[in-house]
Amino acid sequence: MVWQYMRDDIKQVMAQVFRLPVDQIPDTAKINNLLNWDSLGHIQLMLALEDRFGLRISAENILKLQSLEAIEQFLAQTAPAAPPA
């Protein structure tokens, strides 16, 4: 089972990568509609998510994960049961 604060954890990672306050990341965030989430920012986000959640994201999935909702759904299915220490 995925830990209960996944969306908050994802937003924390996004805030660090995009250098934004967490409260400026809406639940509807998508690539190209959030400040600094462009193609380069997307790769940086994917690498940061891999580190945070202890997994590898395939190139195929990197292309699909273009919204906060899509990232959350992907991680709910693939992330370990607890975040790495």
MDTraj code that builds the backbone (N, CA, C; nanometers):
import mdtraj as md
import numpy as np

residues = "MET VAL TRP GLN TYR MET ARG ASP ASP ILE LYS GLN VAL MET ALA GLN VAL PHE ARG LEU PRO VAL ASP GLN ILE PRO ASP THR ALA LYS ILE ASN ASN LEU LEU ASN TRP ASP SER LEU GLY HIS ILE GLN LEU MET LEU ALA LEU GLU ASP ARG PHE GLY LEU ARG ILE SER ALA GLU ASN ILE LEU LYS LEU GLN SER LEU GLU ALA ILE GLU GLN PHE LEU ALA GLN THR ALA PRO ALA ALA PRO PRO ALA".split()
xyz = np.array([
    [0.0834, -0.1181, 0.0000],
    [0.0000, 0.0000, 0.0000],
    [0.0881, 0.1249, 0.0000],
    [0.0484, 0.2246, -0.0754],
    [0.1251, 0.3475, -0.0866],
    [0.0965, 0.4342, 0.0359],
    [0.1995, 0.5023, 0.0877],
    [0.1780, 0.5845, 0.2048],
    [0.0815, 0.6981, 0.1739],
    [0.0150, 0.7497, 0.2781],
    [-0.1014, 0.8353, 0.2590],
    [-0.0697, 0.9761, 0.2108],
    [0.0502, 1.0209, 0.2206],
    [0.0802, 1.1593, 0.1836],
    [0.1520, 1.1698, 0.0488],
    [0.1211, 1.0808, -0.0432],
    [0.1925, 1.0779, -0.1705],
    [0.1812, 1.2103, -0.2461],
    [0.0628, 1.2648, -0.2576],
    [0.0463, 1.3904, -0.3334],
    [0.1308, 1.5012, -0.2705],
    [0.1321, 1.5093, -0.1388],
    [0.2143, 1.6099, -0.0722],
    [0.3625, 1.5868, -0.1003],
    [0.4047, 1.4619, -0.0994],
    [0.5446, 1.4292, -0.1289],
    [0.5799, 1.4684, -0.2722],
    [0.4918, 1.4397, -0.3667],
    [0.5158, 1.4758, -0.5063],
    [0.5250, 1.6277, -0.5192],
    [0.4346, 1.6981, -0.4543],
    [0.4374, 1.8446, -0.4603],
    [0.5650, 1.9009, -0.3983],
    [0.6138, 1.8380, -0.2928],
    [0.7400, 1.8817, -0.2327],
    [0.8548, 1.8684, -0.3326],
    [0.8587, 1.7552, -0.4035],
    [0.9619, 1.7337, -0.5052],
    [0.9479, 1.8374, -0.6161],
    [0.8252, 1.8589, -0.6616],
    [0.8004, 1.9562, -0.7673],
    [0.8442, 2.0962, -0.7229],
    [0.8143, 2.1326, -0.5993],
    [0.8516, 2.2640, -0.5471],
    [1.0029, 2.2824, -0.5478],
    [1.0750, 2.1787, -0.5109],
    [1.2212, 2.1863, -0.5113],
    [1.2750, 2.1986, -0.6533],
    [1.2250, 2.1148, -0.7427],
    [1.2744, 2.1144, -0.8809],
    [1.2418, 2.2460, -0.9514],
    [1.1196, 2.2929, -0.9356],
    [1.0755, 2.4119, -1.0083],
    [1.0975, 2.5417, -0.9311],
    [1.1524, 2.5293, -0.8086],
    [1.1825, 2.6458, -0.7250],
    [1.0592, 2.7330, -0.7032],
    [0.9555, 2.6668, -0.6565],
    [0.8287, 2.7331, -0.6278],
    [0.7833, 2.6965, -0.4870],
    [0.7050, 2.7821, -0.4236],
    [0.6415, 2.7419, -0.2981],
    [0.5400, 2.6299, -0.3259],
    [0.5292, 2.5367, -0.2358],
    [0.4378, 2.4237, -0.2527],
    [0.2955, 2.4713, -0.2789],
    [0.2543, 2.5784, -0.2140],
    [0.1163, 2.6248, -0.2311],
    [0.0886, 2.6847, -0.3688],
    [0.1919, 2.6992, -0.4507],
    [0.1725, 2.7469, -0.5881],
    [0.1648, 2.6319, -0.6888],
    [0.1630, 2.5098, -0.6392],
    [0.1505, 2.3928, -0.7260],
    [0.0086, 2.3389, -0.7114],
    [-0.0763, 2.3655, -0.8113],
    [-0.2157, 2.3205, -0.8004],
    [-0.2285, 2.1709, -0.8285],
    [-0.3370, 2.1133, -0.7835],
    [-0.3629, 1.9715, -0.8114],
    [-0.3786, 1.9460, -0.9604],
    [-0.4034, 2.0502, -1.0370],
    [-0.4217, 2.0378, -1.1824],
    [-0.2935, 2.0660, -1.2603],
    [-0.1790, 2.0702, -1.1918],
    [-0.0522, 2.1034, -1.2568],
    [-0.0211, 2.0065, -1.3710],
    [0.0233, 2.0650, -1.4834],
    [0.0630, 1.9887, -1.6021],
    [0.1853, 2.0538, -1.6631],
    [0.2570, 1.9760, -1.7430],
    [0.3722, 2.0304, -1.8132],
    [0.3258, 2.1492, -1.8976],
    [0.4064, 2.2512, -1.9005],
    [0.3833, 2.3748, -1.9765],
    [0.2711, 2.4630, -1.9216],
    [0.2059, 2.4265, -1.8091],
    [0.1107, 2.5202, -1.7479],
    [0.1528, 2.5558, -1.6052],
    [0.2740, 2.5142, -1.5682],
    [0.3297, 2.5464, -1.4373],
    [0.4666, 2.6078, -1.4614],
    [0.4953, 2.7170, -1.3932],
    [0.6219, 2.7856, -1.4088],
    [0.7392, 2.6883, -1.3967],
    [0.8281, 2.6915, -1.4941],
    [0.9512, 2.6102, -1.5009],
    [0.9277, 2.4632, -1.5372],
    [0.8038, 2.4212, -1.5581],
    [0.7817, 2.2824, -1.6001],
    [0.7774, 2.2796, -1.7524],
    [0.8965, 2.2832, -1.8096],
    [0.9151, 2.2722, -1.9531],
    [0.9869, 2.1404, -1.9790],
    [1.0410, 2.1199, -2.0977],
    [1.1023, 1.9900, -2.1280],
    [1.2226, 1.9611, -2.0387],
    [1.3072, 2.0596, -2.0142],
    [1.4215, 2.0386, -1.9255],
    [1.3751, 2.0170, -1.7815],
    [1.2813, 2.0984, -1.7370],
    [1.2263, 2.0815, -1.6031],
    [1.1624, 1.9445, -1.5852],
    [1.1028, 1.8929, -1.6930],
    [1.0382, 1.7615, -1.6866],
    [1.1413, 1.6520, -1.6584],
    [1.2539, 1.6570, -1.7279],
    [1.3592, 1.5567, -1.7052],
    [1.4125, 1.5690, -1.5627],
    [1.4334, 1.6906, -1.5169],
    [1.4801, 1.7111, -1.3794],
    [1.3791, 1.6573, -1.2783],
    [1.2509, 1.6778, -1.3062],
    [1.1462, 1.6267, -1.2173],
    [1.1478, 1.4744, -1.2148],
    [1.1592, 1.4110, -1.3291],
    [1.1602, 1.2646, -1.3338],
    [1.2781, 1.2084, -1.2550],
    [1.3961, 1.2696, -1.2688],
    [1.5137, 1.2242, -1.1941],
    [1.4938, 1.2428, -1.0439],
    [1.4355, 1.3556, -1.0059],
    [1.4103, 1.3812, -0.8636],
    [1.3073, 1.2838, -0.8073],
    [1.2053, 1.2514, -0.8861],
    [1.1049, 1.1533, -0.8410],
    [1.1675, 1.0150, -0.8264],
    [1.2550, 0.9789, -0.9181],
    [1.3245, 0.8499, -0.9059],
    [1.4015, 0.8436, -0.7743],
    [1.4744, 0.9498, -0.7435],
    [1.5516, 0.9538, -0.6191],
    [1.4603, 0.9493, -0.4969],
    [1.3563, 1.0282, -0.4978],
    [1.2677, 1.0381, -0.3814],
    [1.1915, 0.9096, -0.3535],
    [1.1442, 0.8454, -0.4604],
    [1.0589, 0.7284, -0.4419],
    [1.1318, 0.5960, -0.4627],
    [1.2623, 0.6003, -0.4909],
    [1.3422, 0.4793, -0.4988],
    [1.3030, 0.3865, -0.6120],
    [1.2824, 0.4439, -0.7304],
    [1.2451, 0.3610, -0.8460],
    [1.3058, 0.4189, -0.9728],
    [1.2916, 0.3465, -1.0807],
    [1.3355, 0.3922, -1.2123],
    [1.2121, 0.4141, -1.2979],
    [1.2134, 0.5233, -1.3738],
    [1.1028, 0.5551, -1.4638],
    [1.1525, 0.5370, -1.6059],
    [1.0887, 0.4494, -1.6800],
    [1.1304, 0.4214, -1.8181],
    [1.1075, 0.5427, -1.9071],
    [1.1775, 0.5458, -2.0187],
    [1.1605, 0.6547, -2.1158],
    [1.0150, 0.6627, -2.1618],
    [0.9529, 0.5481, -2.1802],
    [0.8125, 0.5438, -2.2221],
    [0.7228, 0.6128, -2.1186],
    [0.7467, 0.5834, -1.9918],
    [0.6663, 0.6451, -1.8864],
    [0.6989, 0.7929, -1.8679],
    [0.8243, 0.8309, -1.8878],
    [0.8606, 0.9723, -1.8780],
    [0.7755, 1.0540, -1.9743],
    [0.7535, 1.0005, -2.0928],
    [0.6727, 1.0711, -2.1926],
    [0.5254, 1.0801, -2.1521],
    [0.4788, 0.9849, -2.0736],
    [0.3377, 0.9811, -2.0329],
    [0.3077, 1.0642, -1.9086],
    [0.4059, 1.0847, -1.8242],
    [0.3839, 1.1461, -1.6931],
    [0.3913, 1.2981, -1.7030],
    [0.2897, 1.3580, -1.7624],
    [0.2921, 1.5011, -1.7902],
    [0.1938, 1.5815, -1.7059],
    [0.1467, 1.5230, -1.5977],
    [0.0605, 1.5963, -1.5047],
    [0.0806, 1.5398, -1.3640],
    [0.0461, 1.6201, -1.2663],
    [0.0541, 1.5738, -1.1274],
    [-0.0330, 1.4507, -1.1087],
    [-0.1516, 1.4516, -1.1667],
    [-0.2423, 1.3375, -1.1542],
    [-0.1817, 1.2103, -1.2143],
    [-0.1221, 1.2210, -1.3326],
    [-0.0612, 1.1041, -1.3967],
    [0.0560, 1.0511, -1.3149],
    [0.1350, 1.1418, -1.2592],
    [0.2485, 1.1011, -1.1753],
    [0.1981, 1.0289, -1.0509],
    [0.0969, 1.0832, -0.9886],
    [0.0417, 1.0212, -0.8678],
    [-0.0126, 0.8817, -0.8971],
    [-0.0845, 0.8659, -1.0061],
    [-0.1383, 0.7346, -1.0424],
    [-0.0263, 0.6351, -1.0704],
    [0.0755, 0.6799, -1.1425],
    [0.1904, 0.5932, -1.1732],
    [0.2598, 0.5480, -1.0449],
    [0.2871, 0.6430, -0.9566],
    [0.3574, 0.6088, -0.8321],
    [0.2734, 0.5201, -0.7422],
    [0.1430, 0.5397, -0.7416],
    [0.0557, 0.4547, -0.6603],
    [0.0645, 0.3093, -0.7037],
    [0.0919, 0.2870, -0.8303],
    [0.1021, 0.1506, -0.8828],
    [0.2426, 0.0926, -0.8740],
    [0.3454, 0.1781, -0.8694],
    [0.4813, 0.1268, -0.8830],
    [0.5755, 0.1564, -0.7671],
    [0.5446, 0.2549, -0.6851],
    [0.6373, 0.2937, -0.5790],
    [0.6396, 0.1905, -0.4675],
    [0.7542, 0.1798, -0.3983],
    [0.7596, 0.0927, -0.2816],
    [0.6582, 0.1364, -0.1769],
    [0.6307, 0.0519, -0.0825],
    [0.5277, 0.0770, 0.0185],
    [0.5617, 0.1932, 0.1108],
    [0.6871, 0.2287, 0.1214],
    [0.7278, 0.3410, 0.2078],
    [0.8388, 0.4166, 0.1387],
    [0.8493, 0.5464, 0.1650],
    [0.9561, 0.6229, 0.1027],
    [1.0923, 0.5802, 0.1544],
    [1.1960, 0.5905, 0.0698],
    [1.3300, 0.5570, 0.1164],
    [1.3727, 0.6510, 0.2270],
    [1.4513, 0.6029, 0.3174],
    [1.4980, 0.6859, 0.4309],
    [1.5997, 0.7883, 0.3869],
])
top = md.Topology()
chain = top.add_chain()
for i, resn in enumerate(residues, 1):
    res = top.add_residue(resn, chain, resSeq=i)
    for name in ("N", "CA", "C"):
        top.add_atom(name, md.element.get_by_symbol(name[0]), res)
traj = md.Trajectory(xyz[None], top)
